[in-house]
Amino acid sequence: MDVIPPLKMTSQRRADWELDFYSRPILEPDGKKRWELLITSSEDFDNKKPFRWEKKCPASEVNSLWLAKALQEAIEAAKIEGWGSPLRIRCWRSSMKTMIKRAATELGLEVIPSRRTYTLIEWLSQREKDVYPNEEGYMTGPIAPPASRIRNQPLPLPETVRGDAWSLASLSVELLREAEDWPIEFRGLLPIQKSIDDNYSIPGLRLFSKTRALALAGWLSSLEPVKLVVESNQLVLEAGQDDRWLVSDLKGQIAEEASRSFNTSREKTSGLQFISVQTTPDEKQFSGFWMLKDLPD
């Protein structure tokens, strides 16, 4: 009697998805602007090729029904490539938030309004440089001006995210490359390009709380931290879709040094930054650790 070996179950990779559904600077033959859906999985430390999917949408069908069908198509396409359904979907355009949420809800998918969509933004920037200009109907100049984001005034950081103390700090790229192996409760790690020098220093913010570090990290995670900036001698955390939180006022020299560090990182390391949460400065375990990127708006 032949023994039939059991079937090997292959586990599908799962990741967050980053989504942009918006018009592009291209006029179609009917005289209407092209609409396009772009989806990419968030890149992580595995450095494997992300799942990417794109689909054009007729301007007359820009609605949640079309988007829901397209999302289902994307999920099926992802399965063929060995991906499971997205863990959650991040979208960064405020004007499209309602439509995207409505479409995703039909499929039981969670949507997070967030600018923590670094992979998507870099992909879109590449398309705006190398793809769209080569398309027939491409618009330039005043016909298609770049959208400018309205910056909200920073609000004081919520008490739930304030620790006992904080400090500005820096970590080498070489050390950050090992972050995947660190003991971290709440994490948001990013791949680091191999071309970036290991000796470069990455600026960041350390938060400390002896009694509620884990709770603080959980709250900070829900804010969707995006990047740190220095404005008018103030340290500001940009987060979510358009949230801006005042971390602290800075003295003149400290503000200048912090601003210089962020600018250098933007030039040398694609804007890499970090935020960590620990119980004390000497604690080896992280209640939370996030890599951030200061990318152009």
Secondary structure, DSSP 8 states (H G I E B T S, - for coil): ------------B---EEEEEEEEEEE-TTSSEEEEEEEEE---TT-----EEEEEE-GGG-SHHHHHHHHHHHHHHHHHTTB-S-S-EEE--GGGHHHHHHHHHHTT--EEE-S--HHHHHHHHHHHHHTGGGSTTB--GGGS----------EE--GGG--SEEEEEEEEHHHHTTGGGS-EEEEE-----TTS-TT-EEEEEEEE-TTTHHHHHHHHHHT-EEEEEEETTEEEEEETTTEEEEEEE--HHHHHHHHHHHHHHHHHSTTEEEEEEESSTT-SSEEEEEEEE----
